[in-house]
Amino acid sequence: MSNGGGGAATNSGIDFQQRIAALVLAHVLIDVKNYSIFQLDDDLHVTEIRFETNNGIDDLVLMATDGRVLIQAKHSLSLSDKLDSEYSSVLKQFVAQYVDDNCRNDMYVLATSSRSSQRITKELRKLTEAARLNEIGSADNPLTKVEEDVLNKTCMLIETHYLNKTGVAISKETLDCLFRRIRVALLDIEEGAPLELAVLTLLAGKASVSPALLWRSLIALCLSLAKDRLSIDKNGLTQRMGKFIGKASASDVSNMAREFLSLEIQGALSAGREVLLVKSFMEDADYVILELYRFEDDGRRRLKFFDSKVVLLDGSTLDVIHRAATFVGIERFIQDQPNTYSNVRMVIIPINTQKNVENEPYAKAHAEYCSHLAELSANPLLCLHCGDPISEDEAPFIEIDDEVEECQVGLVHGCCLRSIDRVLGIIRCDLFREYKHLKNFDYGLWFEKASRGQGVFGAMSHFNNRIFPVAWKPDYNVISKGGWCIKITLDDGSARYVQERGRVVRCAENESIALAQQLNEAFEKAKNKRDPWCFSSEGDTYGNYSGVLQVMDEGERCLLCVKAEVVHYTRSIGSAYSKVDNFYAPLALLLEQDTGIPVAINNAIFLISNPLQLEQRIENWQLAGIKLPEFVVSIIESDDKFDKFVRQVRDDGGSVIVNPLLTMTGELSSGFIIENYYDLVSNKTEAP
C-alpha cells in the first residue's frame, strides 16, 4: 500500500524545486543580476542553468562568469546526525561535489523554506555565515549549546562521508574550506507566498502577457528540463520565452523598445519630415496640417521649435497644437479628441515633392542617431519630462528636438506631452491595459523591495479576512547601529535575539545591559506567576506561555526564556536572525494625479500590500459608494518613509489602513489598521 503522505511530500518537494529554478529563469530572462535571496553577496551574471545534473549537487547548477552555484532544494528539512537522514544526504552531495569536481569559486546553496526546522533556518544559517566571515569561535560571542550541537553533528557527517568517499580522513583545512562554501537560503516561494508575489510583480513590469501565465510557463519549462536532465542558456531561454518579453535589436528602435519595455511601438521611426497640426493662418480654415522638409541639403534644420511655436524658413511663427513624425501620428491625435476636431475646418498642405525624404542621407543618419539615443536610456520606463515611472498603455514615444532642451528619445506620460515634442509613435501593452489602475508604477523597484520586505504582512496573511491592529512605534530609531545586541537563551539550549521590526536590535553597551537586566527581571517575575515568557519552537512567536499556546502551529512547543545577556553584534547574527530589510514596506499608495497628495477616503489613507490586487480593491470601494479622483500609484519603499508618512497622517488627524475591504454601507469589513504601539499597550501589561 502506498503512503499518501509520502507522495504529497514528494510532490511538494518537486514543486518547490521547480519554483526555485523558475525564480532563477525569471532573473535571467529579465536580466536581474542580484541573487542576494540565495545568500550570494555579489551580483551574478548567469550564462547557463543545468537541471538534474551529474554533479554531486544535482538539483540545479547555475553557470556564471565568476564561478558556479550548485543548489540543493529541500522544501522542508530537519537536522539529524543519522547517516540515512535527509540532512545527511544533503551533506553527502556537498562532499561528493567537493571531492569529484572541486572548483575554487563554487558555492553550495541549500535552498529551503520556513517549513524547515529552526536548526536549519537559524543555527545552521548563522554558522555557515559566521564561517565565511571568520566569526566562529569568537570569545565575545561564544556558540550556544544548540549551535555547538548543530556544528558538531554537521561536521561529523561531513567527516564520515568524506572518509567513505576517499578512504582518508578529512583535514581541518579541507573541512573548513568545504563548510565555508555552504549557504542556507530561506525561500518561501510557494503559491501565494510573499516571494512569489514579488516575482509576479517584477514580471508584470516586463511581460506582454499575464505575469501569472508567464510564471506558470517558467515553472512548466523547468519541470520539462529537469525531467530530461537538460540545460538551457540565456539565448535558449530567450528563444523559448522571449515572445512573452521581447527580443532586442540595436539598430531598430521598435525592437529595442520591446527588449527594455516589453512594449510594442506603434509607428515606424521617421526622421525626414515634420507633420504639424497648427492654428490656422488661412481665413477659410480653423486648423492646418503641414507636412514639411526637416533638413536642408547640408543637414541643417529648416524649422525651429520653442514655447509651443514653430519658426518657418520665411521667419513667420505658427502656434503648434501637435507635432508628429507622420500623418498617422496627426490622425491619431485628432481621432483621440473627437469633441474638439469633429466639426472644424481643416486644411492639409502636403510636402511638395515626389521623392522619399526618409531615404535622404541626413534623414537616415538622424534616424540611426535616434535609435542610438533610445538604446542608451538607463531606465526607459521613466518619463523624459517628469522622471516618474511610466506604466500606461498608449504612452507617447517621442523625440525631443527644439531650441531649448537637449535631444532625447524615449517615453513620456500622455499628460506630460508638449505640443512641440515630436511623436514617433505610441506604445501598446496588454499588461498595462490589464492593470490600468497602476499608473506611474515602478514594477522593478517593487520587486527589489518586496523580496526582502513586508515582514509583518507576510506573517499575518492568515488574518486577511478580519480587522486587525498592527502596532507601530512613532519613535522608532532607525539610525542606531550599536555594536551590541541581546541574546535570549532558551531552555533547550538554543537562542533568539531581541528583535524589532523583524531585525536584530543593535544598541550601545550600556543600553544593552539595562535592557537585558529589565528582561531578566521580567522573566523571573513571569516564572513565579507560572506564566513564563517563551518562544514558539519553529517560529518567532514571543509572549507569555498562556498566549503562545493559543497561536502555535501543530507540532510546535514552547521554549522557555532562561536568561538574557549582552553579546557583540556580528554579521552572521544579523544575517541568520534578521528576517527582513523592511517590516512594513513596500506598500502601494494612491496619489491624486493633479496635486500629488495622498487620496483620502473618510479621513483614512488606504495602502495596498499587493499592487496586482488593486483593481479588486477599487471595485470593492466603488460598491461602497466611494468615487476616487484621478490618481497615480506611488511606492512607499522603505520603513523610514513609512514612518514619516504615518506620522504625517496621524498628525493631521487621519488614519492609515492596509488592504481595506468595505461593506456596501462603507463600513470596514477587513484590513490592517496601523495603531500607535503605546496606545495598544497603555491598558495592558507591556511585553518585555
VOGU-3710 file (C-alpha; in Angstrom, 3 decimals, decimal comma):
1> msnggggaat> 0,000/0,000/0,000  1,396/3,398/-0,950  1,859/6,104/1,607  -0,289/9,091/0,596  1,581/11,432/2,911  4,922/10,490/1,383  3,603/11,101/-2,098  2,314/14,533/-1,108  5,661/15,368/0,449  7,477/14,267/-2,690
11> nsgidfqqri> 5,168/16,319/-4,880  5,628/19,411/-2,709  9,389/18,941/-2,898  9,317/18,699/-6,696  7,109/21,780/-6,944  9,444/23,683/-4,597  12,477/22,678/-6,648  10,902/23,815/-9,915  9,732/27,097/-8,391  13,299/27,865/-7,313
21> aalvlahvli> 14,510/27,023/-10,812  11,772/29,244/-12,274  12,912/32,054/-9,968  16,402/31,776/-11,466  14,975/31,702/-15,010  12,949/34,833/-14,246  16,144/36,572/-13,105  17,958/35,575/-16,289  15,050/36,338/-18,622  14,650/39,910/-17,453
31> dvknysifql> 18,325/40,442/-16,639  18,197/40,773/-12,831  21,712/40,056/-11,535  21,051/40,477/-7,799  20,825/36,991/-6,245  21,046/38,073/-2,605  17,953/35,995/-1,790  20,221/32,975/-2,407  22,703/34,315/0,192  25,056/35,372/-2,598
41> dddlhvteir> 26,773/38,668/-1,833  27,812/39,882/-5,282  25,867/40,309/-8,488  25,828/37,176/-10,605  25,926/37,013/-14,394  24,302/33,612/-15,072  25,071/32,209/-18,516  23,526/28,734/-18,245  21,175/26,748/-15,979  21,610/22,968/-15,691
51> fetnngiddl> 18,885/20,671/-14,351  19,229/17,320/-12,535  22,908/17,188/-13,447  25,570/14,548/-12,944  27,228/16,764/-10,362  27,319/15,739/-6,738  24,824/18,515/-6,023  22,410/17,638/-8,780  19,178/19,635/-8,398  20,264/22,832/-10,120
61> vlmatdgrvl> 23,579/24,290/-11,263  23,987/27,933/-12,237  26,924/28,542/-14,526  28,144/32,104/-14,046  31,037/34,153/-15,338  32,661/34,130/-11,880  32,014/30,505/-10,900  29,259/28,018/-10,248  26,323/27,976/-7,855  25,151/24,448/-7,065
71> iqakhslsls> 21,703/24,351/-5,490  20,147/21,561/-3,453  16,436/22,284/-2,894  14,599/20,921/0,138  11,118/22,227/0,864  11,380/21,102/4,482  14,361/19,669/6,310  15,235/18,702/9,861  18,722/18,494/11,280  19,792/14,941/12,152
81> dkldseyssv> 23,069/13,096/12,754  21,747/9,813/11,350  23,574/8,628/8,239  20,328/7,659/6,498  18,635/11,036/7,198  17,700/13,561/4,542  20,076/16,087/6,088  22,905/13,571/5,840  22,018/13,039/2,183  22,387/16,774/1,503
91> lkqfvaqyvd> 25,829/16,878/3,129  26,833/13,732/1,255  26,123/15,553/-2,008  28,175/18,546/-0,866  31,103/16,235/-0,052  30,810/14,358/-3,365  30,813/17,635/-5,247  33,893/18,859/-3,395  35,811/15,616/-3,964  34,819/14,862/-7,572
101> dncrndmyvl> 34,685/18,323/-9,130  36,339/20,874/-6,891  36,340/24,384/-8,335  37,683/27,182/-6,145  34,778/29,614/-6,676  31,974/27,071/-6,260  29,130/27,898/-3,881  26,860/25,208/-2,394  23,358/26,506/-1,690  20,885/24,634/0,474
111> atssrssqri> 17,626/26,256/-0,646  14,803/25,644/1,781  11,673/27,253/3,211  10,456/28,371/6,615  8,891/24,901/6,950  12,361/23,591/7,810  13,419/23,381/11,435  14,983/26,302/13,269  18,178/24,263/13,492  18,445/24,690/9,700
121> tkelrkltea> 16,961/28,153/9,145  18,573/29,804/12,167  21,521/27,931/13,714  22,989/26,360/10,545  22,408/29,560/8,584  24,250/31,565/11,236  27,103/29,051/11,424  27,732/28,979/7,672  27,613/32,771/7,509  29,962/33,002/10,506
131> arlneigsad> 32,393/30,599/8,821  32,640/32,819/5,737  33,157/35,871/7,941  35,613/34,115/10,298  33,311/34,722/13,252  33,128/31,147/14,585  34,960/30,765/17,883  34,729/34,424/18,873  35,382/34,848/22,591  32,997/37,807/22,647
141> npltkveedv> 30,131/35,739/21,258  30,573/32,019/22,028  28,359/29,407/20,435  25,185/28,392/22,194  24,626/24,815/23,266  22,404/24,193/20,267  24,822/25,886/17,840  27,613/23,645/19,132  25,357/20,624/18,666  24,443/21,657/15,092
151> lnktcmliet> 28,093/22,307/14,225  29,304/19,035/15,747  26,645/16,929/14,017  27,228/18,636/10,691  30,991/18,251/10,862  30,666/14,619/11,969  28,506/13,823/8,941  30,873/15,639/6,583  33,842/13,769/8,066  32,051/10,414/7,707
161> hylnktgvai> 31,002/11,000/4,106  34,482/12,249/3,181  36,107/9,156/4,691  33,654/6,841/2,911  34,223/8,681/-0,353  38,016/8,973/-0,313  39,231/6,395/2,196  41,161/9,056/4,118  40,211/11,364/6,961  39,362/14,943/6,083
171> sketldclfr> 41,826/17,576/7,246  40,706/20,581/9,270  41,681/22,909/6,420  39,592/20,938/3,922  36,652/20,750/6,315  36,757/24,499/6,907  37,015/25,197/3,158  34,039/22,958/2,368  31,936/24,373/5,194  32,598/27,962/4,081
181> rirvalldie> 31,112/27,190/0,679  27,712/26,303/2,144  24,905/28,855/2,044  21,464/28,385/3,575  18,850/30,296/1,547  15,375/30,732/3,000  12,957/30,951/0,052  9,234/30,998/0,760  8,087/30,797/-2,841  5,002/28,616/-2,543
191> egaplelavl> 1,805/29,749/-4,214  0,641/32,994/-2,630  3,841/33,411/-0,556  5,453/36,892/-0,383  8,383/35,946/-2,634  6,068/34,621/-5,343  4,037/37,835/-5,192  7,271/39,827/-5,567  8,251/37,777/-8,638  4,803/38,245/-10,187
201> tllagkasvs> 5,081/41,995/-9,691  8,507/42,059/-11,338  7,254/40,007/-14,295  4,250/42,312/-14,574  6,584/45,179/-15,352  8,280/43,275/-18,179  5,801/40,807/-19,647  3,456/41,310/-22,590  1,160/38,605/-21,187  -0,335/37,930/-17,779
211> pallwrslia> 2,524/37,660/-15,229  0,788/34,651/-13,660  0,743/32,937/-17,070  4,429/33,694/-17,647  5,319/32,445/-14,157  3,399/29,189/-14,693  5,115/28,802/-18,077  8,541/29,179/-16,457  7,666/26,540/-13,840  6,425/24,182/-16,566
221> lclslakdrl> 9,599/24,742/-18,578  11,717/23,904/-15,522  9,752/20,706/-14,941  10,301/19,660/-18,548  14,025/20,449/-18,464  14,513/18,627/-15,148  12,654/15,567/-16,409  15,089/15,146/-19,303  18,155/16,404/-17,351  18,717/19,221/-19,794
231> sidkngltqr> 20,346/22,624/-19,570  19,406/25,996/-21,022  21,465/29,103/-21,667  20,278/32,696/-21,908  19,883/32,528/-25,699  17,876/29,323/-25,449  15,688/30,809/-22,735  15,071/33,895/-24,864  14,118/31,692/-27,827  11,660/29,748/-25,657
241> mgkfigkasa> 10,181/32,570/-23,617  11,325/35,747/-25,362  7,996/36,068/-27,190  6,498/36,971/-23,809  9,199/39,584/-23,164  10,574/40,829/-26,480  13,781/40,468/-28,428  16,411/43,153/-28,823  17,862/44,717/-31,947  20,274/47,605/-31,541
251> sdvsnmaref> 19,535/49,024/-34,998  15,772/49,002/-34,797  14,094/51,251/-32,252  10,876/49,221/-32,127  12,701/46,007/-31,276  14,968/47,872/-28,872  11,930/49,193/-27,058  10,451/45,711/-26,821  13,563/44,394/-25,103  13,622/47,085/-22,451
261> lsleiqgals> 9,966/47,917/-22,150  8,087/44,756/-23,152  6,094/47,148/-25,336  5,178/47,418/-28,979  5,886/50,739/-30,663  3,047/51,660/-32,984  4,618/53,652/-35,827  7,881/53,448/-37,750  10,846/55,653/-36,936  10,587/58,526/-39,417
271> agrevllvks> 13,234/61,252/-39,352  12,975/63,140/-42,651  9,799/65,180/-42,266  7,773/67,278/-39,855  3,994/66,875/-39,783  2,409/69,664/-37,771  -1,105/70,498/-36,642  -1,128/74,287/-36,238  -3,605/77,046/-35,627  -4,774/78,279/-38,993
281> fmedadyvil> -3,098/81,147/-40,833  -5,824/80,915/-43,539  -9,224/82,611/-43,452  -11,162/79,565/-44,660  -9,761/77,089/-42,126  -9,645/76,597/-38,358  -6,579/74,368/-38,372  -3,889/73,434/-40,864  -1,924/70,222/-41,185  1,518/70,990/-42,623
291> elyrfeddgr> 3,939/68,405/-43,986  7,422/69,919/-44,261  11,018/69,034/-45,066  13,025/68,640/-41,883  16,601/69,085/-43,184  18,417/71,270/-45,679  20,726/69,565/-48,162  23,663/70,330/-45,853  21,882/68,780/-42,836  20,757/71,981/-41,089
301> rrlkffdskv> 17,263/72,080/-39,566  14,742/74,002/-41,665  12,470/74,707/-38,679  12,940/75,980/-35,138  10,686/74,987/-32,193  10,211/76,715/-28,855  7,377/77,510/-26,411  4,641/75,701/-28,411  5,665/77,553/-31,571  7,469/76,839/-34,816
311> vlldgstldv> 9,510/79,333/-36,855  9,382/78,678/-40,613  12,068/79,442/-43,193  10,476/82,785/-44,075  10,625/83,842/-40,407  6,874/83,542/-39,756  5,785/81,934/-36,466  2,876/79,486/-36,026  1,209/78,075/-32,903  1,793/74,303/-32,762
321> ihraatfvgi> -1,041/72,096/-31,496  0,670/68,761/-32,165  3,920/67,633/-33,759  4,439/64,165/-35,240  6,792/62,233/-37,478  3,997/61,043/-39,802  0,450/61,795/-40,913  -0,631/58,721/-38,933  0,510/60,433/-35,748  -1,540/63,557/-36,501
331> erfiqdqpnt> -4,552/61,454/-37,458  -4,337/59,521/-34,202  -4,168/62,746/-32,196  -7,278/64,123/-33,924  -9,234/60,875/-33,542  -8,490/60,790/-29,813  -10,219/64,191/-29,422  -13,450/63,967/-31,431  -15,209/66,658/-29,429  -12,535/69,178/-30,380
341> ysnvrmviip> -11,929/68,340/-34,036  -15,092/66,656/-35,401  -16,764/69,855/-36,723  -13,852/72,105/-37,628  -12,483/73,300/-40,955  -9,214/71,510/-41,637  -6,776/72,151/-44,494  -3,957/69,736/-45,380  -0,836/71,061/-47,121  1,369/68,092/-48,111
351> intqknvene> 5,075/68,229/-48,827  5,877/69,429/-52,363  7,996/66,542/-53,665  7,734/63,067/-55,150  10,956/61,735/-53,649  11,175/59,702/-50,458  12,539/62,119/-47,891  13,260/59,269/-45,484  15,979/57,981/-47,823  17,897/61,238/-47,804
361> pyakahaeyc> 21,364/60,869/-46,208  20,750/63,245/-43,299  17,347/61,697/-42,571  18,827/58,175/-42,448  21,722/59,334/-40,286  19,362/61,076/-37,861  17,107/58,004/-37,646  20,115/55,920/-36,666  21,129/58,581/-34,134  17,655/58,471/-32,566
371> shlaelsanp> 17,849/54,673/-32,296  21,187/55,083/-30,534  19,755/57,623/-28,083  16,872/55,305/-27,247  19,234/52,398/-26,727  21,381/54,395/-24,297  18,476/55,007/-21,926  19,427/53,695/-18,474  15,781/53,349/-17,454  13,479/53,574/-20,492
381> llclhcgdpi> 10,328/53,343/-18,368  10,912/56,785/-16,849  9,193/59,811/-18,378  11,665/62,087/-20,185  9,920/65,154/-18,765  8,860/64,452/-15,171  11,115/61,481/-14,394  8,300/59,360/-12,908  7,769/55,724/-13,961  5,517/55,020/-16,943
391> sedeapfiei> 3,032/52,149/-16,867  0,241/53,458/-19,084  -0,962/51,981/-22,349  -0,558/54,219/-25,442  2,109/56,400/-23,833  3,819/58,611/-26,484  7,250/57,590/-27,770  8,920/60,889/-28,668  11,962/62,760/-29,842  12,803/65,986/-28,010
401> ddeveecqvg> 14,250/68,317/-30,661  13,845/72,033/-30,016  15,797/75,207/-29,289  15,727/74,759/-25,515  16,232/71,124/-24,478  18,938/68,629/-25,333  17,982/65,994/-27,899  16,481/62,867/-26,292  14,407/59,875/-27,422  12,079/57,875/-25,178
411> lvhgcclrsi> 8,712/57,736/-23,467  6,609/60,396/-21,772  3,293/60,342/-19,992  0,354/61,445/-22,089  -0,242/64,284/-19,638  3,424/65,381/-19,883  3,471/65,568/-23,698  4,293/69,051/-25,025  2,926/70,291/-28,328  6,458/70,603/-29,762
421> drvlgiircd> 7,528/67,068/-28,756  7,990/65,129/-31,990  5,842/61,998/-31,562  7,460/58,948/-33,195  4,736/56,522/-32,156  2,923/55,142/-29,123  3,353/52,049/-27,007  0,893/49,188/-26,814  0,984/46,808/-23,853  -1,685/44,267/-22,876
431> lfreykhlkn> -0,247/44,147/-19,368  -0,667/47,883/-18,855  -4,266/47,589/-20,028  -4,906/44,688/-17,635  -3,514/46,669/-14,699  -4,740/50,025/-15,910  -5,013/51,391/-12,370  -1,266/51,027/-11,774  -0,425/54,400/-13,259  3,184/55,628/-12,967
441> fdyglwfeka> 4,050/52,398/-11,142  7,686/51,286/-10,814  7,498/47,490/-11,156  11,262/46,980/-10,854  11,528/48,942/-7,596  8,621/46,956/-6,148  10,334/43,606/-6,754  13,625/44,870/-5,365  11,952/45,861/-2,100  9,222/43,201/-1,818
451> srgqgvfgam> 11,576/40,213/-1,919  13,075/41,324/1,445  10,191/43,306/2,868  6,656/43,245/4,275  7,688/41,124/7,242  4,543/41,909/9,173  2,019/41,500/6,347  3,584/38,269/5,103  3,467/36,810/8,609  -0,150/37,954/9,122
461> shfnnrifpv> -1,541/36,757/5,779  -3,923/34,382/7,607  -5,606/37,433/9,196  -6,653/38,838/5,810  -10,377/38,337/6,372  -10,701/40,262/9,607  -9,955/43,664/11,086  -6,614/43,509/12,827  -4,460/46,170/14,529  -0,790/46,446/13,545
471> awkpdynvis> 1,471/48,044/16,154  3,700/50,918/15,048  6,189/52,880/17,165  6,284/56,575/16,278  9,679/56,993/17,972  11,408/54,031/16,337  15,130/54,735/15,984  16,269/53,738/12,513  19,718/55,295/12,957  21,066/53,240/15,878
481> kggwcikitl> 23,947/50,990/14,807  25,425/50,000/18,161  27,880/47,129/18,365  25,907/45,112/20,908  22,733/43,019/20,906  20,818/40,878/23,378  20,795/37,103/23,192  17,981/35,215/24,924  18,962/31,669/25,880  16,078/29,181/25,832
491> ddgsaryvqe> 15,553/26,060/27,889  16,579/23,728/25,052  19,985/25,414/24,744  19,113/27,421/21,625  18,942/31,192/21,447  16,913/34,005/19,996  17,884/37,657/19,730  15,842/40,667/20,696  14,277/41,967/17,508  12,263/44,929/16,428
501> rgrvvrcaen> 10,577/45,119/13,059  11,983/41,741/12,090  15,619/42,758/12,627  18,069/42,153/15,441  18,209/45,231/17,671  21,650/46,866/17,852  22,410/49,058/20,877  25,181/50,752/22,761  26,689/48,566/25,506  25,170/50,431/28,477
511> esialaqqln> 21,745/50,460/26,829  22,006/46,718/26,118  22,980/45,963/29,720  19,991/47,892/31,053  17,587/46,182/28,658  18,986/42,718/29,435  18,517/43,363/33,159  14,948/44,500/32,540  14,251/41,340/30,555  15,730/39,053/33,209
521> eafekaknkr> 13,589/40,694/35,892  10,509/40,193/33,707  11,451/36,554/33,075  11,766/35,869/36,802  8,508/37,645/37,636  6,540/35,753/34,974  8,118/32,448/36,023  6,944/32,989/39,611  3,420/33,568/38,294  3,677/30,247/36,400
531> dpwcfssegd> 3,193/32,010/33,064  6,782/32,388/31,833  7,974/34,192/28,741  8,729/31,896/25,811  9,147/31,487/22,046  7,406/29,021/19,774  9,862/26,307/18,733  9,548/26,673/14,937  8,604/30,317/14,642  9,332/33,625/16,271
541> tygnysgvlq> 6,097/33,964/18,206  7,022/35,521/21,550  4,968/36,084/24,653  3,694/34,547/27,862  3,260/30,782/27,879  -0,529/31,061/28,012  -0,608/33,314/24,960  1,898/31,427/22,800  -0,025/28,177/23,388  -3,029/29,696/21,609
551> vmdegercll> -1,216/30,637/18,377  1,351/27,861/17,922  1,157/25,699/14,835  0,591/21,969/15,166  3,778/20,146/16,166  5,353/23,164/17,846  6,182/23,535/21,520  7,002/26,385/23,862  10,675/27,137/24,552  11,025/28,968/27,873
561> cvkaevvhyt> 13,247/32,022/28,182  16,077/31,264/30,639  18,212/34,400/30,567  19,048/37,483/28,539  22,681/38,509/28,073  24,615/41,148/26,162  26,794/39,948/23,256  28,675/41,586/20,410  26,590/42,038/17,261  28,044/40,193/14,263
571> rsigsayskv> 27,063/39,999/10,608  26,283/36,298/10,967  23,782/37,043/13,760  22,162/39,743/11,647  22,012/37,519/8,571  20,539/34,491/10,334  18,093/36,187/12,685  17,029/39,348/10,842  14,197/38,147/8,634  13,580/41,222/6,509
581> dnfyaplall> 15,052/44,539/5,424  11,693/46,295/5,852  8,990/45,277/8,302  6,107/47,238/6,750  7,310/48,379/3,310  6,935/48,261/0,384  3,341/49,423/0,144  1,412/50,960/-2,729  -0,109/54,397/-2,198  -2,683/56,272/-4,299
591> leqdtgipva> -1,846/59,904/-5,046  -4,139/62,467/-6,625  -2,917/62,957/-10,167  -3,276/66,741/-10,158  -1,974/67,574/-6,682  0,276/64,649/-5,784  -1,263/64,389/-2,315  -2,451/61,023/-0,934  -6,025/60,025/-1,756  -8,029/60,216/1,487
601> innaiflisn> -11,231/58,201/1,990  -13,322/59,146/5,008  -10,218/60,694/6,610  -8,261/57,466/6,104  -5,385/56,693/3,751  -5,614/53,270/2,109  -2,396/51,333/1,373  -2,067/48,093/-0,615  0,430/45,298/0,069  -0,118/43,588/-3,309
611> plqleqrien> -0,471/46,146/-6,131  -1,681/43,478/-8,582  -4,860/43,256/-6,476  -5,562/46,989/-6,668  -8,272/46,502/-9,282  -10,321/44,243/-6,976  -9,867/46,650/-4,078  -11,110/49,574/-6,156  -14,162/47,578/-7,291  -14,971/46,904/-3,635
621> wqlagiklpe> -14,615/50,571/-2,685  -16,825/51,639/-5,579  -19,554/49,260/-4,416  -19,358/51,074/-1,082  -20,179/54,316/-2,892  -16,643/55,735/-2,973  -15,672/57,734/-6,055  -11,949/58,081/-6,480  -10,296/61,082/-8,146  -7,841/60,602/-10,995
631> fvvsiiesdd> -4,778/59,079/-9,361  -1,326/57,582/-9,862  0,229/54,787/-7,800  3,365/55,503/-5,793  5,506/53,186/-3,678  6,404/53,642/-0,028  9,662/51,752/-0,485  11,205/51,694/2,997  10,178/51,634/6,644  11,846/55,007/7,118
641> kfdkfvrqvr> 9,498/56,547/4,545  6,582/54,592/6,029  7,324/56,086/9,460  7,406/59,627/8,098  4,209/59,034/6,161  2,259/57,574/9,110  3,449/60,329/11,448  2,264/62,991/8,997  -1,130/61,356/8,519  -1,697/60,922/12,244
651> ddggsvivnp> -0,530/64,473/12,970  -3,191/65,643/10,517  -5,829/63,648/12,398  -6,104/60,835/9,868  -5,636/57,071/9,978  -3,804/54,501/7,854  -5,374/51,188/6,795  -3,649/48,468/4,775  -5,667/46,229/2,414  -9,093/47,540/3,415
661> lltmtgelss> -12,321/45,917/2,227  -15,611/47,681/2,886  -19,234/46,687/3,219  -21,722/48,286/0,825  -22,618/50,720/3,583  -18,986/51,860/3,746  -18,021/50,159/6,995  -14,637/48,465/7,319  -15,011/44,712/6,844  -11,356/43,686/6,914
671> gfiienyydl> -7,949/45,309/6,884  -4,862/46,076/8,951  -5,222/49,277/10,977  -1,909/50,945/11,815  -2,087/51,740/15,535  0,284/53,556/17,873  2,134/50,865/19,822  1,932/52,820/23,060  -1,839/53,251/22,707  -2,236/49,490/22,286
681> vsnkteap> -0,279/48,625/25,425  -1,381/51,519/27,636  -4,123/49,460/29,285  -2,251/46,149/29,169  0,852/44,621/30,706  3,600/45,543/28,316  5,691/42,690/26,885  9,399/42,930/27,617
//
